């Protein structure tokens, strides 16, 4: 029996309203019934009101909000070493009842994400797209290693950086966990779910290996070589992607073509950098035309949601308690 597509978000107070904008865009682009699971420690009253509006606007969407006050916070023993709320996604994985497309709150959905949900997993339980910066760095290193006499120092520099930041994580298949298709029942059947959701093991390993990327490094460490490809268009980290990088001679033609296709037909825009569309850009001139358009489309979605709810969503994104 076929199931409707299932989507999930996890968010803290700072990402309450950016997540709401992403959810609004997800539902607006959906061409069929779907299910959405939201996890947070405590949702603000204004969020509840806006969520009620989305439920009325999309009666075919079954939206479930889970408020878990026991999610670890600033009183956690590791909170002084890492932003502990960044690890709440491990708790989301633990309560997923079925396969789900897990989406970060700093995103805008611009096509029907049910297509991403239907990505074939094969024998795997997870699909994810490459993390652009490390995808590019991998091909750069592969190219330099072909000419060791010329590029010896560059190879040594890159390898030193990888050893310092990605120790024991293969860079060849390093993925961005911001948009992840994950089949938790399948992962349970494979005996791999409990380890993934073990926050203490994650934090301890992160500290031992000096990883900077929080739950994403843990995810890549556990499932290296066991992740099916999610098309890049469903996690287009466009603010990180420089066209001059893609066109370098060391990037395989197939990869260049994948990125061109993603830019031509994006599915989910992922604002995976410090430049968030709800904040005024520090230097708008430094952005490409595509990046400016992506920011503009996010703001249009926020403005439309503001009109529908009577709330100033952009202000609430920057100050969740303003409402």
C-alpha positions in Angstrom: 0.0 0.0 0.0 1.4 3.4 -1.1 1.9 6.0 1.7 1.7 9.8 1.4 5.0 11.6 1.5 6.3 12.2 5.0 8.3 15.3 6.0 10.0 16.3 9.3 11.4 19.4 10.9 13.2 19.9 14.2 13.7 23.5 15.5 14.6 25.5 18.5 13.4 29.0 19.5 15.7 30.8 17.1 14.6 28.8 14.1 10.8 28.8 15.0 9.7 31.2 12.3 12.2 30.4 9.6 11.0 26.8 9.9 7.4 28.0 9.6 8.3 29.8 6.3 10.0 26.6 5.0 6.9 24.6 6.0 4.6 27.0 4.3 6.6 26.7 1.1 6.6 22.9 1.4 2.9 22.8 1.7 2.3 25.4 -1.0 4.4 23.3 -3.5 2.8 20.0 -2.5 0.6 18.5 -5.2 -0.9 15.8 -3.0 -1.7 14.8 0.6 1.3 14.6 2.9 2.2 14.2 6.5 4.5 16.5 8.5 6.1 15.9 11.9 7.5 18.9 13.8 9.7 18.5 16.9 10.7 21.2 19.3 11.0 21.8 23.1 8.3 24.4 23.3 6.4 26.1 20.5 5.6 29.8 21.0 1.9 30.9 21.0 2.4 32.8 17.7 3.7 29.7 16.2 0.6 27.7 17.2 -1.6 30.4 15.7 0.3 30.4 12.4 0.4 26.6 12.3 -3.4 26.5 12.8 -3.6 28.7 9.7 -1.4 26.3 7.7 -3.6 23.4 8.8 -6.7 25.2 7.6 -5.0 26.2 4.3 -3.9 22.7 3.6 -6.6 20.3 5.0 -5.0 17.4 3.1 -1.8 17.7 5.1 -1.7 15.9 8.4 0.6 18.0 10.6 1.8 16.8 14.0 3.6 19.0 16.4 5.6 17.3 19.2 6.7 19.5 22.1 9.3 17.7 24.2 10.4 19.8 27.2 13.0 17.2 28.0 15.1 17.9 24.9 18.6 18.8 26.2 19.3 22.5 26.7 21.8 24.8 28.3 21.9 22.8 31.5 23.4 19.8 29.6 26.9 18.9 30.7 28.2 19.3 27.2 26.4 22.6 26.5 29.6 24.7 27.1 31.4 22.7 24.5 28.9 22.6 21.7 25.5 24.2 20.8 23.5 21.3 22.2 20.3 22.3 20.3 22.1 21.4 17.1 21.9 17.8 18.1 18.1 17.7 18.5 17.9 16.0 15.1 19.1 12.8 16.8 15.9 12.9 18.9 13.8 13.5 15.8 15.3 10.4 14.2 14.4 8.4 17.3 10.7 9.2 17.0 10.2 8.9 13.3 7.5 6.3 12.7 8.4 5.7 9.0 10.5 6.9 6.1 10.7 10.7 6.1 12.4 13.6 4.4 14.0 15.6 7.2 14.4 19.2 6.3 16.4 22.0 8.0 14.5 25.2 8.9 16.8 27.5 6.8 15.3 26.3 3.5 12.8 27.2 0.9 10.9 24.5 -1.0 10.4 25.5 -4.7 9.1 22.2 -6.1 7.0 19.3 -5.0 9.2 17.6 -2.4 7.3 14.3 -2.8 9.7 13.7 -5.7 12.6 13.8 -3.2 10.7 11.5 -0.9 10.5 9.0 -3.7 14.2 8.9 -4.2 15.3 5.2 -4.5 17.2 3.9 -1.5 18.1 0.5 -2.8 19.7 -1.5 0.0 20.4 1.6 2.0 18.2 3.3 4.6 19.5 6.8 3.9 19.8 9.2 1.0 21.5 12.6 1.1 23.2 15.1 -1.2 26.9 16.0 -1.1 28.1 18.8 1.2 29.2 21.2 -1.5 32.4 22.5 0.1 33.8 19.0 0.8 32.5 17.6 -2.5 34.5 20.3 -4.3 37.6 19.8 -2.0 37.6 16.0 -2.7 37.8 16.5 -6.4 40.4 19.2 -6.0 42.6 16.8 -3.9 42.1 14.0 -6.4 43.4 16.3 -9.2 46.4 17.5 -7.2 47.4 14.0 -6.3 47.8 13.1 -10.0 50.7 15.5 -10.2 52.5 15.1 -6.8 55.7 16.8 -7.9 53.9 20.0 -8.8 51.2 20.1 -6.2 52.9 18.4 -3.2 52.5 21.4 -0.9 48.8 21.9 -1.8 48.1 18.2 -1.2 49.8 18.4 2.2 47.8 21.4 3.1 44.5 19.9 2.2 45.3 16.6 3.9 46.3 18.4 7.1 43.0 20.3 7.0 41.0 17.1 6.5 42.9 15.3 9.3 42.2 18.2 11.7 38.5 18.5 10.8 37.3 15.2 9.4 39.4 12.6 11.2 38.2 9.1 10.4 35.5 10.4 8.1 36.0 9.6 4.4 35.6 12.8 2.4 34.8 11.0 -0.9 31.1 10.6 0.1 30.7 13.3 2.7 27.1 14.5 2.7 25.2 17.5 4.0 22.6 16.3 6.5 20.4 19.4 6.3 18.0 17.5 3.9 18.1 13.8 4.6 15.8 11.0 3.4 15.9 8.4 6.2 13.9 5.2 6.6 14.1 4.6 10.4 12.2 1.3 10.5 14.7 0.0 7.9 17.6 1.4 10.0 16.2 -0.4 13.1 16.0 -3.6 11.1 19.6 -3.2 10.1 20.5 -2.7 13.8 22.0 0.8 13.2 19.3 3.1 14.6 20.2 3.0 18.3 23.8 4.1 17.7 22.7 7.0 15.5 20.4 8.4 18.2 23.0 8.1 21.0 23.7 11.7 21.9 26.3 10.9 24.5 28.3 8.7 22.1 28.0 11.4 19.5 29.3 14.2 21.8 32.1 12.0 23.1 33.3 11.0 19.6 33.0 14.6 18.4 35.3 15.8 21.3 37.8 12.9 20.8 38.1 13.6 17.0 37.8 17.4 17.2 34.9 17.5 14.6 33.5 21.0 14.0 30.2 20.1 12.3 28.2 18.7 15.2 25.6 16.0 14.2 26.6 16.1 10.5 30.0 14.7 11.2 28.6 12.0 13.4 26.1 11.1 10.6 28.9 10.8 8.1 31.1 8.9 10.5 28.5 6.2 11.1 27.2 5.8 7.5 30.2 6.4 5.3 29.6 4.4 2.1 26.1 3.5 3.1 24.2 6.6 1.8 22.3 6.6 -1.4 22.6 9.7 -3.6 19.9 12.4 -3.2 19.9 14.6 -6.3 21.7 17.9 -5.7 18.6 19.9 -6.6 16.9 18.7 -3.4 19.7 20.2 -1.2 21.0 23.1 -3.3 23.4 24.9 -0.9 23.5 27.8 -3.4 25.1 30.4 -1.1 28.2 28.2 -0.8 28.5 27.3 -4.5 30.8 29.5 -6.6 30.5 29.0 -10.3 34.2 29.5 -10.7 34.8 26.4 -8.5 32.4 24.2 -10.5 34.1 25.1 -13.7 37.6 24.1 -12.5 39.4 21.5 -14.6 39.5 19.1 -11.6 35.7 18.9 -11.3 34.4 15.9 -13.4 32.1 16.9 -16.3 29.4 14.7 -14.8 29.5 16.7 -11.5 29.5 20.0 -13.4 26.4 18.8 -15.3 24.7 17.8 -12.0 25.2 21.3 -10.5 24.0 23.0 -13.7 20.9 20.9 -13.7 20.3 21.7 -10.0 20.6 25.5 -10.7 18.2 25.2 -13.7 15.6 23.1 -11.8 16.1 23.6 -8.0 13.9 21.7 -5.6 14.9 22.9 -2.2 17.1 26.0 -1.6 19.3 25.5 1.4 20.7 28.7 3.0 23.6 26.8 4.5 25.8 29.7 5.5 25.7 32.7 7.9 23.9 34.6 5.2 20.2 33.9 6.0 17.4 35.5 3.9 15.6 36.8 7.0 18.6 39.0 7.9 19.8 41.9 5.9 22.8 40.8 3.8 26.1 42.3 4.9 27.2 42.7 1.3 24.4 42.1 -1.2 26.7 43.0 -4.1 28.9 40.0 -3.3 26.0 37.7 -4.0 25.3 36.2 -7.5 22.1 37.0 -9.3 20.8 33.5 -8.5 21.6 34.0 -4.8 19.8 37.3 -4.7 16.8 35.8 -6.4 16.8 32.9 -3.9 16.7 35.5 -1.0 13.9 37.4 -2.7 11.8 34.3 -3.2 12.2 33.4 0.5 11.1 36.9 1.5 8.1 36.6 -0.8 7.0 33.5 0.9 7.5 35.2 4.3 5.5 38.2 3.1 2.7 36.1 1.8 2.5 34.2 5.1 2.5 37.5 6.9 -0.5 38.7 4.9 -2.3 35.4 5.5 -1.7 35.3 9.3 -1.6 39.0 10.1 1.8 38.5 11.7 5.1 40.2 10.8 6.9 36.9 10.0 10.2 38.6 9.0 10.4 40.4 12.3 9.5 37.2 14.2 12.3 35.4 12.3 14.8 37.8 13.7 13.1 38.1 17.2 10.8 35.2 17.9 9.6 36.8 21.1 8.5 40.0 19.4 5.0 38.6 18.9 
